[in-house]
Amino acid sequence: MPVPRTRACHTAAALVLAGLVLALVPVQACVTTTHLTSCGDIATLVSNCANADTSKTFNAKLDCTVGGAFDCTGVSVELKGRLKLSAGRACSASARPKLSSAGYHAKPLLSMAGTGAFLSIKNVDFDLGKGRAGIRADGADSLVLSNVGISNAAAPDRGGALFVKNTPTKVTGSKLSNSSAPSGGGGLYATTDSAYTGSTPAVQLIRTEITQNRGAKGGGVWADNATLSIRGGDITYNEAKWGGGVYARVPRADASLTGLTISGYAQLQYNGAKAEGGGGGQGGGVYLEDTRTSVRSSYVRYNNAAGAGAGIYAVKTGKPNTVSNADKALLTLSAAWVRGNKADGRGAGVYLSDVRTWASDSSLKENIAGGDGGGLYAVATVPDADNYLRFSTTSLVEDNKAVNGGGLYVDGVRLVLGSSTLNNNVASGGGGGMYVTTDLTDPANPAVAITGSTLRNNLASTGNGGAAFILSTVPANNPPVKLTMSTTSLLNNNKAVHGGALYLQDVVSDVSSTTFRSNTATSSAGEGGAVYIALTAPFTYTASALNVGRTSFQSNTAGSTGGALYLRKDAPGASGVACSERCSFSDNTGVFSSGDTLMTKRLGAGLTINLAAATFTGSAQNAALCGAASASTSASSVSVSSTEMGDCDPPVAGCNDYCRRDLIDTA
């Protein structure tokens, strides 16, 4: 029973507890601050005082004079007024009030609803005995939890420990643990009926731990059309079919609002997405659906997924109540660390489907995919000129592994790599650093743009393109896909079967201020120590496929031919290689021809090699062969222009007057 202190109020009525009407001893007065020693006292205070006089805030001090144990079995408190619960007399950090419940109960222990309802809880623990939900708030003014622990809660549908609907909620320094909800939100479920338009997120989690919770969607947290901010704290060891740690579906009518914000060195780690009943397994750490998301100064690491996206899984579905394609699904990573995630499928670190992404000063490290895209997998399922994947400001993609695209796998998304590093990524197939397939042909916005970046120590162990494999999927007789590289980019010590650094198929490239150093085409039949270019389909472009300026090729090696470059031309279109300004070739080695720099093979139309601005130095023998065209392709001989290269030795019939050493051409 509440103990009266100061002000008179009214006489007690009756209270419905656990479905039974219990006659209560009349209370002579209600006071704003009351010391309580039982769970029944809480129910009485709420019924007689807080719900009867909603103009006042009642403070319930839960005393620990009897050990802090409050048996709430069979008790269900429904709040319509304003209440504060906190630790009272004889309580300490090691011995504080615990509200416990045993057995099944259909209702949450605490619930509140309606305008005017307010609940604040501080320094109190709840143990629900796996038989009932914890706290439910629906359309209330506010829910505030500080240093609160809620464990062993079980909801019949959503929101095991906490269920909040249309209620601004702030949880600080608290812990939601070992709770479950079959539909989702084992730790927390948050929703709003309509788009939330306030600048403050609907739910704020601050330095809060959410651990060992379970549900179908969002084992730890499910934000369903409710903006969510996670600042600091740990979300760990949660499990779900979709979004082991967090599931967020927050389509915004206002594109300027961010649906989910993760910041303050929050840690989302050791969560899992499992596959059950023929579905699930996506988003071990985070699952994002039509949600603008910002991850700043936080960790997404050591999560796992039976399917795709062990760290982050983000998808744009195009469902109603979303904004334009360009704005409704945007992921920004700023000083974010995505590390050590493992997916049985694609995109161990991050999986993106029709989601624009910008990563700055962030890292994708040590992620392992059973499919493609160890660090990140990005796909565009519908044409969208605004869909891009951008890395900037010393971002790092390192030590990732996959089948294709050890670091990155990009399908139909514009890739911009600026001031970033791809290092020591491994693909068992192609594209150790990155694997790109694309049909984007806008010359003003290259499909792949690399500036001021380093691609080093990447390996395609049984495939092509150690640093990058780029494949055009543009139909024949259309403009080509374009790659640009510039501003002191470095490709160093990459290895693949063909194209130690780059393997380009039906791609036009502009390369400037770039260094290719110590790259290797590893096979005994390997071609293109630094670069392999394959022109297999005709397209509407007649200039050089590779345009090089202020670029050096140093100590690259091919197991067979083309120590620096290998160019294969099978169809009409782009015509060859051109060096426009200060190109240098030194110590490149093609084992087959004792040190050739450039190997060409033409099975189609003519080929032009313009190396007038190139220099050749080093210890290589530079012995090479310029092969005559066959009878059927005699009109397609190679035209070579160079001021630095010497005569063919020995001269070969069928080559034009500009034929020089360091060039192999086989018809």
C-alpha positions as CSV (number, residue, x, y, z in Angstrom):
1,M,0.0,0.0,0.0
2,P,1.2,3.5,-0.7
3,V,2.2,5.4,2.5
4,P,0.6,8.9,2.5
5,R,3.0,11.8,3.1
6,T,1.5,15.3,2.5
7,R,-1.5,16.0,0.3
8,A,-5.1,14.6,0.5
9,C,-6.5,13.2,-2.7
10,H,-9.4,10.8,-2.7
11,T,-10.6,7.4,-1.6
12,A,-9.4,4.2,-3.3
13,A,-11.8,2.3,-5.5
14,A,-11.1,-1.1,-7.0
15,L,-8.3,-2.4,-9.2
16,V,-8.4,-5.1,-11.9
17,L,-5.4,-7.4,-11.4
18,A,-4.8,-10.5,-13.6
19,G,-8.5,-10.4,-14.6
20,L,-9.8,-10.4,-11.0
21,V,-11.4,-7.5,-9.2
22,L,-9.5,-7.2,-5.9
23,A,-11.0,-5.1,-3.1
24,L,-8.4,-2.7,-1.9
25,V,-8.1,-1.1,1.5
26,P,-9.2,2.5,1.2
27,V,-6.3,5.0,0.9
28,Q,-6.8,8.1,2.9
29,A,-4.6,10.3,0.7
30,C,-2.4,10.3,-2.4
31,V,1.0,11.9,-2.3
32,T,3.3,12.8,-5.2
33,T,6.3,10.9,-3.6
34,T,5.5,7.5,-2.1
35,H,7.7,4.6,-0.9
36,L,6.5,1.2,-1.9
37,T,7.4,-2.3,-0.8
38,S,5.3,-4.6,-3.1
39,C,4.1,-4.9,-6.6
40,G,0.6,-4.6,-5.4
41,D,1.5,-1.2,-4.0
42,I,2.5,-0.1,-7.5
43,A,-0.9,-1.2,-8.9
44,T,-2.8,0.6,-6.1
45,L,-0.9,3.8,-6.6
46,V,-1.6,3.7,-10.4
47,S,-5.3,2.9,-10.0
48,N,-6.1,5.2,-7.1
49,C,-3.8,8.1,-7.8
50,A,-2.0,8.4,-11.2
51,N,-5.0,7.3,-13.3
52,A,-7.4,9.3,-11.1
53,D,-5.4,12.6,-11.3
54,T,-3.6,12.8,-14.6
55,S,-2.5,16.4,-13.9
56,K,0.2,15.3,-11.5
57,T,3.3,13.2,-11.8
58,F,3.5,10.5,-9.0
59,N,6.9,9.3,-7.9
60,A,7.1,5.7,-6.7
61,K,10.2,4.9,-4.7
62,L,10.7,1.1,-4.7
63,D,12.4,0.2,-1.4
64,C,15.0,-2.5,-1.0
65,T,14.4,-2.9,2.7
66,V,13.1,-6.5,1.9
67,G,15.9,-7.3,-0.5
68,G,14.5,-5.4,-3.4
69,A,12.3,-8.3,-4.6
70,F,8.9,-7.3,-6.0
71,D,6.8,-10.4,-6.9
72,C,4.5,-9.3,-9.8
73,T,3.1,-12.7,-10.7
74,G,-0.5,-12.2,-11.8
75,V,-0.2,-8.4,-11.7
76,S,-0.8,-6.2,-14.7
77,V,-0.5,-2.5,-14.3
78,E,-2.3,-0.2,-16.9
79,L,-1.2,3.4,-16.7
80,K,-3.2,6.3,-18.0
81,G,-1.6,9.1,-16.0
82,R,2.0,10.1,-15.1
83,L,4.3,7.9,-13.1
84,K,7.9,7.7,-12.2
85,L,9.4,4.5,-10.8
86,S,12.9,4.5,-9.3
87,A,15.0,2.8,-6.6
88,G,14.2,3.9,-3.1
89,R,15.6,3.2,0.4
90,A,18.2,0.6,1.1
91,C,18.9,0.2,-2.6
92,S,22.4,0.1,-4.2
93,A,24.0,-0.7,-7.5
94,S,24.4,-4.4,-6.4
95,A,21.0,-4.6,-4.7
96,R,18.2,-2.7,-6.5
97,P,14.5,-3.3,-7.1
98,K,13.6,-6.2,-9.3
99,L,10.1,-6.7,-10.5
100,S,9.7,-10.4,-11.3
101,S,6.9,-12.5,-12.7
102,A,6.4,-16.3,-12.9
103,G,4.2,-18.3,-15.3
104,Y,2.2,-17.2,-18.3
105,H,0.3,-13.9,-18.4
106,A,-1.5,-12.6,-21.5
107,K,-0.8,-8.9,-20.7
108,P,2.5,-7.1,-20.3
109,L,3.6,-6.3,-16.8
110,L,3.3,-2.5,-17.5
111,S,1.3,-0.9,-20.2
112,M,0.2,2.7,-20.9
113,A,-1.9,4.3,-23.5
114,G,-3.5,7.6,-24.5
115,T,-2.6,11.3,-24.4
116,G,-1.4,12.3,-21.0
117,A,0.2,9.0,-20.2
118,F,3.8,9.2,-19.2
119,L,6.2,6.6,-17.7
120,S,9.7,7.1,-16.4
121,I,11.7,4.2,-14.9
122,K,15.2,4.5,-13.3
123,N,17.4,2.0,-11.7
124,V,14.9,-0.9,-11.7
125,D,15.2,-4.4,-13.1
126,F,12.5,-6.6,-14.6
127,D,12.6,-10.4,-14.9
128,L,9.5,-11.7,-16.7
129,G,10.2,-15.4,-16.4
130,K,9.7,-16.1,-20.1
131,G,5.9,-16.0,-19.5
132,R,4.9,-12.4,-20.6
133,A,5.8,-9.2,-22.3
134,G,7.6,-6.4,-20.5
135,I,6.4,-2.9,-21.2
136,R,3.9,-1.7,-23.8
137,A,3.3,1.9,-24.8
138,D,0.6,2.9,-27.3
139,G,-0.1,6.5,-28.2
140,A,1.3,7.8,-24.9
141,D,3.1,11.1,-24.3
142,S,6.5,9.6,-23.5
143,L,8.4,6.6,-22.3
144,V,11.8,7.1,-20.6
145,L,14.0,4.3,-19.3
146,S,17.3,5.0,-17.5
147,N,19.6,2.2,-16.2
148,V,16.8,-0.3,-16.5
149,G,17.2,-4.0,-17.1
150,I,14.4,-6.1,-18.8
151,S,15.1,-9.8,-19.2
152,N,13.3,-13.1,-20.1
153,A,10.3,-11.3,-21.6
154,A,8.1,-13.1,-24.1
155,A,5.5,-11.4,-26.3
156,P,2.8,-13.3,-28.2
157,D,3.6,-11.4,-31.4
158,R,5.9,-8.4,-31.4
159,G,8.1,-6.5,-28.9
160,G,9.2,-9.0,-26.2
161,A,10.8,-6.6,-23.7
162,L,9.5,-3.3,-25.2
163,F,6.6,-2.5,-27.5
164,V,6.2,1.2,-28.4
165,K,3.6,2.6,-30.8
166,N,3.2,6.3,-31.5
167,T,5.1,7.0,-28.3
168,P,8.4,9.0,-28.2
169,T,10.8,6.7,-26.4
170,K,14.2,7.2,-24.9
171,V,16.3,4.4,-23.4
172,T,19.6,5.2,-21.7
173,G,22.2,3.0,-20.1
174,S,19.8,0.1,-20.0
175,K,19.8,-3.6,-21.0
176,L,17.2,-5.6,-22.9
177,S,18.1,-9.3,-22.8
178,N,17.1,-12.9,-23.4
179,S,13.6,-11.9,-24.7
180,S,11.6,-13.1,-27.6
181,A,8.7,-12.3,-30.0
182,P,7.7,-14.7,-32.7
183,S,7.0,-12.0,-35.4
184,G,10.0,-9.8,-34.4
185,G,11.5,-7.3,-32.2
186,G,12.5,-9.6,-29.4
187,G,14.2,-6.8,-27.5
188,L,12.2,-3.8,-28.9
189,Y,9.5,-3.3,-31.5
190,A,8.7,0.3,-32.5
191,T,6.1,1.6,-34.9
192,T,4.1,4.6,-35.9
193,D,0.8,4.8,-37.7
194,S,1.9,7.6,-40.0
195,A,5.2,9.1,-41.2
196,Y,6.9,10.7,-38.3
197,T,7.8,14.3,-39.1
198,G,9.6,15.5,-36.1
199,S,13.3,16.2,-36.1
200,T,13.8,13.9,-33.0
201,P,13.8,10.2,-33.7
202,A,10.7,8.3,-32.5
203,V,13.0,6.0,-30.5
204,Q,16.4,6.8,-29.0
205,L,18.7,4.1,-27.7
206,I,21.7,5.6,-25.8
207,R,24.5,3.5,-24.4
208,T,22.1,0.6,-24.2
209,E,22.8,-3.1,-24.4
210,I,20.5,-5.4,-26.4
211,T,21.6,-9.0,-26.3
212,Q,20.4,-12.6,-26.8
213,N,17.0,-11.7,-28.1
214,R,15.1,-13.5,-30.8
215,G,12.3,-12.9,-33.4
216,A,11.6,-13.5,-37.1
217,K,12.4,-9.8,-38.0
218,G,14.8,-7.9,-35.9
219,G,16.0,-10.3,-33.2
220,G,17.2,-7.3,-31.2
221,V,15.3,-4.4,-32.6
222,W,12.5,-4.0,-35.2
223,A,11.8,-0.4,-36.3
224,D,8.7,-0.5,-38.4
225,N,8.0,2.9,-39.9
226,A,9.5,4.5,-36.7
227,T,12.7,6.5,-36.9
228,L,15.4,5.0,-34.7
229,S,18.7,6.4,-33.3
230,I,21.3,4.1,-31.8
231,R,24.0,6.1,-30.0
232,G,26.7,4.0,-28.4
233,G,25.9,0.7,-26.7
234,D,26.1,-2.9,-27.8
235,I,23.7,-5.0,-29.9
236,T,25.1,-8.5,-29.6
237,Y,24.2,-12.2,-29.9
238,N,20.7,-11.6,-31.2
239,E,19.1,-13.9,-33.8
240,A,16.4,-13.6,-36.5
241,K,15.5,-14.8,-40.0
242,W,15.9,-11.2,-41.2
243,G,18.0,-8.7,-39.3
244,G,19.6,-10.5,-36.4
245,G,20.6,-7.3,-34.6
246,V,18.3,-4.7,-36.2
247,Y,15.5,-4.8,-38.8
248,A,14.5,-1.3,-40.0
249,R,11.7,-0.5,-42.5
250,V,11.3,3.2,-42.3
251,P,10.1,4.6,-45.7
252,R,10.0,8.4,-45.3
253,A,7.6,10.8,-47.0
254,D,10.2,13.4,-46.3
255,A,13.5,12.3,-47.9
256,S,15.5,14.7,-45.7
257,L,14.9,12.5,-42.7
258,T,17.1,9.6,-41.8
259,G,15.2,6.5,-40.8
260,L,18.0,4.8,-38.9
261,T,21.1,6.4,-37.3
262,I,23.9,4.4,-35.7
263,S,26.6,6.5,-34.1
264,G,28.7,7.0,-31.0
265,Y,30.9,3.9,-31.3
266,A,27.9,1.6,-31.2
267,Q,28.8,-2.1,-31.6
268,L,26.6,-4.4,-33.6
269,Q,28.4,-7.7,-33.4
270,Y,28.0,-11.5,-33.1
271,N,24.4,-11.3,-34.3
272,G,23.0,-13.9,-36.7
273,A,20.5,-14.3,-39.6
274,K,19.3,-17.9,-39.9
275,A,17.3,-19.6,-42.7
276,E,14.3,-21.5,-41.5
277,G,11.2,-22.8,-43.3
278,G,12.5,-22.0,-46.8
279,G,13.2,-18.3,-46.1
280,G,15.4,-15.8,-44.2
281,G,19.1,-15.7,-43.7
282,Q,19.7,-12.0,-44.7
283,G,21.2,-9.2,-42.6
284,G,23.0,-10.8,-39.7
285,G,23.8,-7.4,-38.1
286,V,21.3,-5.1,-39.8
287,Y,18.5,-5.5,-42.4
288,L,17.4,-2.3,-44.1
289,E,14.2,-2.0,-46.2
290,D,13.5,1.3,-48.0
291,T,15.4,3.1,-45.2
292,R,17.8,6.0,-45.3
293,T,20.5,5.0,-42.9
294,S,23.6,6.6,-41.5
295,V,26.3,4.6,-39.7
296,R,28.9,6.9,-38.1
297,S,31.9,6.0,-35.9
298,S,30.5,2.6,-35.1
299,Y,31.2,-1.1,-35.6
300,V,29.4,-3.8,-37.6
301,R,31.5,-6.9,-37.1
302,Y,31.6,-10.7,-36.5
303,N,28.0,-11.2,-37.6
304,N,26.9,-14.1,-39.7
305,A,24.2,-14.9,-42.3
306,A,23.0,-18.1,-43.8
307,G,22.2,-16.1,-46.9
308,A,23.4,-12.6,-47.9
309,G,24.6,-9.5,-46.1
310,A,26.1,-10.8,-42.9
311,G,27.0,-7.3,-41.7
312,I,24.4,-5.1,-43.5
313,Y,21.7,-6.1,-45.9
314,A,20.0,-3.1,-47.6
315,V,17.2,-3.3,-50.2
316,K,14.9,-0.9,-52.0
317,T,11.5,-2.5,-52.7
318,G,9.6,0.3,-54.2
319,K,6.6,-0.2,-52.0
320,P,4.0,2.6,-51.4
321,N,4.8,5.4,-48.9
322,T,8.3,5.8,-50.3
323,V,9.9,8.8,-52.0
324,S,11.7,8.9,-55.3
325,N,14.2,6.2,-56.4
326,A,17.1,8.7,-55.9
327,D,16.2,9.4,-52.2
328,K,14.3,6.7,-50.5
329,A,17.2,4.2,-49.9
330,L,20.5,5.8,-49.1
331,L,23.2,4.2,-46.9
332,T,26.1,6.4,-45.7
333,L,29.1,5.0,-43.9
334,S,31.3,7.5,-42.1
335,A,34.2,6.2,-40.0
336,A,32.3,2.9,-39.9
337,W,34.1,-0.4,-39.4
338,V,32.5,-3.4,-41.1
339,R,34.7,-6.3,-40.1
340,G,34.9,-10.1,-39.8
341,N,31.4,-10.8,-41.0
342,K,30.7,-14.2,-42.7
343,A,27.9,-14.9,-45.2
344,D,27.1,-18.3,-46.8
345,G,25.9,-16.3,-49.8
346,R,26.8,-12.9,-51.3
347,G,28.1,-9.7,-49.7
348,A,29.5,-10.8,-46.4
349,G,30.2,-7.2,-45.2
350,V,27.5,-5.3,-47.0
351,Y,24.8,-6.4,-49.5
352,L,23.0,-3.7,-51.5
353,S,20.1,-4.0,-53.9
354,D,19.1,-0.7,-55.6
355,V,20.5,1.3,-52.7
356,R,22.8,4.3,-53.2
357,T,25.8,4.2,-50.9
358,W,28.6,6.5,-49.9
359,A,31.4,5.3,-47.7
360,S,34.0,7.8,-46.3
361,D,36.9,7.1,-43.9
362,S,35.4,3.6,-43.5
363,S,36.7,0.1,-43.7
364,L,35.5,-3.2,-45.0
365,K,37.9,-5.7,-43.6
366,E,38.2,-9.5,-43.2
367,N,34.7,-10.3,-44.4
368,I,34.2,-13.7,-46.0
369,A,31.5,-14.6,-48.5
370,G,30.6,-18.1,-49.8
371,G,29.3,-16.4,-52.9
372,D,30.4,-13.1,-54.6
373,G,31.5,-9.9,-53.0
374,G,33.5,-10.5,-49.8
375,G,33.6,-6.9,-48.6
376,L,30.5,-5.6,-50.4
377,Y,28.0,-6.8,-53.1
378,A,26.0,-4.1,-54.9
379,V,23.4,-4.8,-57.6
380,A,20.9,-2.6,-59.6
381,T,17.9,-4.6,-60.4
382,V,16.3,-1.8,-62.4
383,P,18.0,1.0,-64.4
384,D,18.7,4.0,-62.3
385,A,21.2,6.7,-63.3
386,D,21.3,7.9,-59.8
387,N,22.4,4.6,-58.3
388,Y,26.0,4.8,-57.2
389,L,28.6,3.2,-54.9
390,R,31.1,5.8,-53.7
391,F,34.2,5.4,-51.6
392,S,36.2,8.4,-50.4
393,T,38.5,9.9,-47.7
394,T,40.9,7.1,-47.0
395,S,38.3,4.3,-47.0
396,L,39.8,0.8,-46.9
397,V,38.7,-2.5,-48.4
398,E,41.1,-5.1,-47.1
399,D,41.6,-8.8,-46.4
400,N,38.2,-9.8,-47.8
401,K,37.4,-13.1,-49.6
402,A,34.8,-14.3,-52.0
403,V,34.3,-16.4,-55.2
404,N,34.3,-13.3,-57.5
405,G,35.0,-9.8,-56.2
406,G,37.1,-10.5,-53.1
407,G,36.8,-6.9,-52.1
408,L,33.8,-5.6,-54.1
409,Y,31.3,-7.1,-56.5
410,V,29.3,-4.4,-58.4
411,D,26.5,-5.2,-60.9
412,G,25.0,-2.3,-62.8
413,V,25.9,0.3,-60.2
414,R,28.2,3.3,-60.9
415,L,31.4,2.9,-58.9
416,V,33.5,5.8,-57.7
417,L,36.7,5.1,-55.8
418,G,38.5,8.2,-54.5
419,S,41.4,8.4,-52.1
420,S,40.8,4.9,-51.0
421,T,42.6,1.5,-50.8
422,L,41.8,-2.0,-51.9
423,N,44.5,-4.3,-50.3
424,N,45.0,-8.0,-50.0
425,N,41.6,-9.1,-51.1
426,V,41.2,-12.6,-52.6
427,A,38.8,-14.1,-55.1
428,S,38.9,-17.7,-55.9
429,G,37.5,-16.7,-59.3
430,G,37.9,-13.3,-60.9
431,G,38.4,-9.8,-59.6
432,G,40.5,-10.0,-56.5
433,G,40.0,-6.4,-55.6
434,M,36.8,-5.8,-57.5
435,Y,34.5,-7.5,-60.0
436,V,32.3,-5.2,-62.0
437,T,29.6,-6.0,-64.6
438,T,27.9,-3.0,-66.0
439,D,25.8,-1.6,-68.9
440,L,26.2,2.1,-67.9
441,T,27.4,4.1,-70.9
442,D,27.0,7.8,-70.0
443,P,30.4,9.3,-71.0
444,A,29.9,12.2,-68.5
445,N,29.6,9.7,-65.6
446,P,31.9,6.7,-66.2
447,A,30.7,3.3,-65.0
448,V,33.9,3.1,-63.0
449,A,36.0,6.1,-61.9
450,I,39.2,5.7,-59.8
451,T,41.1,8.7,-58.5
452,G,44.0,8.9,-56.1
453,S,43.5,5.4,-54.9
454,T,45.7,2.3,-54.3
455,L,44.9,-1.2,-55.5
456,R,47.6,-3.6,-54.2
457,N,48.3,-7.2,-53.2
458,N,44.9,-8.4,-54.5
459,L,44.6,-11.9,-56.0
460,A,42.3,-13.7,-58.4
461,S,43.7,-17.1,-57.8
462,T,42.0,-19.0,-60.7
463,G,40.4,-16.1,-62.6
464,N,41.3,-12.8,-64.3
465,G,41.9,-9.3,-63.0
466,G,43.9,-9.3,-59.8
467,A,43.0,-5.8,-58.9
468,A,39.9,-5.4,-61.0
469,F,37.8,-7.4,-63.5
470,I,35.4,-5.1,-65.5
471,L,33.0,-6.6,-68.0
472,S,30.6,-4.6,-70.2
473,T,27.1,-6.1,-70.7
474,V,26.1,-3.5,-73.3
475,P,24.4,-5.0,-76.4
476,A,26.4,-4.7,-79.6
477,N,26.5,-1.5,-81.7
478,N,25.9,0.8,-78.7
479,P,28.2,3.3,-76.9
480,P,30.8,1.5,-74.7
481,V,31.3,1.3,-71.0
482,K,34.0,3.6,-69.7
483,L,36.7,3.4,-67.0
484,T,38.7,6.4,-65.8
485,M,41.8,6.3,-63.6
486,S,43.7,9.4,-62.6
487,T,45.5,11.5,-60.0
488,T,48.4,9.3,-58.8
489,S,46.6,6.1,-58.5
490,L,48.8,3.0,-57.9
491,L,48.2,-0.6,-58.9
492,N,50.9,-2.7,-57.2
493,N,51.7,-6.4,-56.8
494,N,48.3,-7.7,-57.9
495,K,48.1,-11.2,-59.4
496,A,45.7,-13.1,-61.6
497,V,45.7,-15.7,-64.4
498,H,45.3,-13.0,-67.0
499,G,45.5,-9.3,-66.4
500,G,47.6,-9.1,-63.2
501,A,46.1,-5.7,-62.3
502,L,43.3,-5.1,-64.8
503,Y,41.1,-7.3,-67.0
504,L,38.9,-5.2,-69.2
505,Q,36.3,-6.7,-71.6
506,D,34.7,-4.3,-74.1
507,V,35.6,-1.4,-71.9
508,V,37.1,1.9,-73.0
509,S,39.6,3.3,-70.6
510,D,41.2,6.7,-69.9
511,V,44.3,6.3,-67.6
512,S,46.4,9.2,-66.4
513,S,48.8,9.8,-63.6
514,T,48.8,6.1,-62.7
515,T,51.5,3.6,-61.9
516,F,51.3,-0.1,-62.7
517,R,54.1,-1.8,-60.7
518,S,55.1,-5.5,-60.1
519,N,51.8,-7.0,-61.2
520,T,51.7,-10.6,-62.5
521,A,49.8,-12.8,-64.9
522,T,50.6,-15.9,-63.0
523,S,49.8,-18.8,-65.3
524,S,52.4,-20.2,-67.7
525,A,49.9,-19.1,-70.4
526,G,49.2,-15.8,-68.6
527,E,48.8,-12.7,-70.7
528,G,48.9,-9.1,-69.7
529,G,51.1,-8.7,-66.6
530,A,49.5,-5.4,-65.8
531,V,46.6,-5.0,-68.2
532,Y,44.6,-7.4,-70.4
533,I,42.1,-5.8,-72.8
534,A,39.6,-7.9,-74.7
535,L,37.5,-6.3,-77.5
536,T,34.9,-8.9,-78.3
537,A,31.8,-7.0,-79.3
538,P,31.3,-4.2,-81.9
539,F,30.2,-0.8,-80.5
540,T,29.9,2.7,-81.7
541,Y,33.3,4.0,-80.8
542,T,36.3,4.2,-83.0
543,A,39.1,5.8,-80.9
544,S,41.6,3.9,-78.8
545,A,40.3,1.4,-76.2
546,L,43.1,2.4,-73.9
547,N,44.2,6.0,-73.7
548,V,47.2,6.5,-71.5
549,G,49.0,9.6,-70.3
550,R,51.6,10.4,-67.6
551,T,51.5,6.7,-66.6
552,S,54.3,4.2,-66.0
553,F,54.4,0.4,-66.3
554,Q,57.2,-0.9,-64.1
555,S,58.4,-4.5,-63.6
556,N,55.2,-6.2,-64.5
557,T,55.4,-9.9,-65.6
558,A,53.3,-12.2,-67.7
559,G,53.8,-16.0,-67.7
560,S,53.4,-15.9,-71.5
561,T,53.1,-12.7,-73.4
562,G,52.4,-9.0,-72.8
563,G,54.5,-8.2,-69.8
564,A,52.8,-4.8,-69.5
565,L,49.9,-4.9,-71.9
566,Y,47.9,-7.5,-73.8
567,L,45.3,-6.3,-76.3
568,R,43.0,-8.7,-78.1
569,K,40.7,-7.4,-80.7
570,D,37.9,-9.6,-82.1
571,A,35.4,-7.1,-83.5
572,P,35.0,-3.7,-85.0
573,G,34.9,-0.6,-82.8
574,A,37.7,0.8,-80.5
575,S,41.0,0.7,-82.4
576,G,43.8,0.0,-79.9
577,V,46.2,1.8,-77.6
578,A,47.3,5.4,-77.5
579,C,49.9,7.1,-75.3
580,S,49.2,10.8,-75.3
581,E,51.8,12.1,-72.9
582,R,54.9,10.8,-71.0
583,C,54.2,7.1,-70.8
584,S,57.1,4.9,-69.6
585,F,57.7,1.2,-69.8
586,S,60.6,-0.3,-67.8
587,D,61.6,-3.9,-66.9
588,N,58.3,-5.5,-68.0
589,T,58.7,-9.1,-68.8
590,G,56.8,-11.6,-71.0
591,V,58.4,-14.9,-70.5
592,F,57.3,-16.2,-73.9
593,S,59.2,-13.5,-75.8
594,S,62.1,-12.7,-73.5
595,G,60.8,-9.3,-72.3
596,D,58.0,-8.0,-74.5
597,T,56.1,-5.0,-73.3
598,L,53.0,-5.3,-75.5
599,M,51.2,-8.2,-77.0
600,T,48.4,-7.8,-79.5
601,K,46.1,-10.4,-81.1
602,R,43.7,-9.3,-83.7
603,L,41.0,-11.6,-85.1
604,G,38.8,-8.8,-86.5
605,A,39.3,-5.3,-87.9
606,G,42.4,-3.1,-87.9
607,L,44.4,-2.2,-84.9
608,T,46.4,1.0,-84.1
609,I,49.1,1.3,-81.5
610,N,50.3,4.8,-81.0
611,L,53.2,5.0,-78.6
612,A,54.8,8.2,-79.9
613,A,55.0,9.7,-76.4
614,A,56.3,6.5,-74.8
615,T,59.8,5.7,-73.5
616,F,61.2,2.2,-73.0
617,T,64.0,1.5,-70.5
618,G,65.3,-1.3,-68.3
619,S,67.2,-4.5,-68.5
620,A,64.7,-6.6,-70.5
621,Q,65.9,-8.1,-73.8
622,N,63.0,-6.4,-75.7
623,A,63.2,-9.1,-78.3
624,A,59.7,-9.4,-79.9
625,L,57.9,-10.6,-82.9
626,C,55.6,-8.6,-85.2
627,G,53.6,-11.4,-87.0
628,A,52.2,-11.1,-90.5
629,A,48.5,-11.2,-90.9
630,S,47.0,-14.2,-92.5
631,A,45.5,-14.1,-96.0
632,S,42.0,-13.5,-94.7
633,T,43.0,-10.6,-92.5
634,S,45.9,-9.1,-94.4
635,A,44.1,-5.8,-94.7
636,S,43.9,-5.6,-90.9
637,S,47.6,-5.2,-90.2
638,V,48.8,-3.4,-87.1
639,S,49.8,0.2,-87.4
640,V,52.5,1.1,-85.0
641,S,53.9,4.6,-84.2
642,S,56.7,5.2,-81.8
643,T,59.7,7.5,-81.5
644,E,61.5,5.3,-79.0
645,M,61.3,1.7,-80.2
646,G,63.9,0.2,-82.5
647,D,63.4,-1.8,-85.6
648,C,62.1,-5.3,-85.5
649,D,64.9,-7.8,-85.1
650,P,64.7,-9.7,-87.3
651,P,62.4,-7.8,-89.8
652,V,59.2,-9.6,-90.5
653,A,57.3,-9.4,-93.7
654,G,53.7,-8.2,-93.5
655,C,54.2,-5.5,-90.9
656,N,54.1,-1.8,-91.8
657,D,57.0,0.6,-91.9
658,Y,56.4,1.6,-88.3
659,C,56.8,-1.8,-86.8
660,R,59.0,-1.7,-83.7
661,R,60.4,-4.1,-81.2
662,D,58.5,-4.8,-77.9
663,L,55.4,-5.5,-80.0
664,I,54.0,-9.0,-80.7
665,D,51.1,-9.3,-83.1
666,T,49.6,-12.6,-84.0
667,A,46.8,-12.6,-86.5
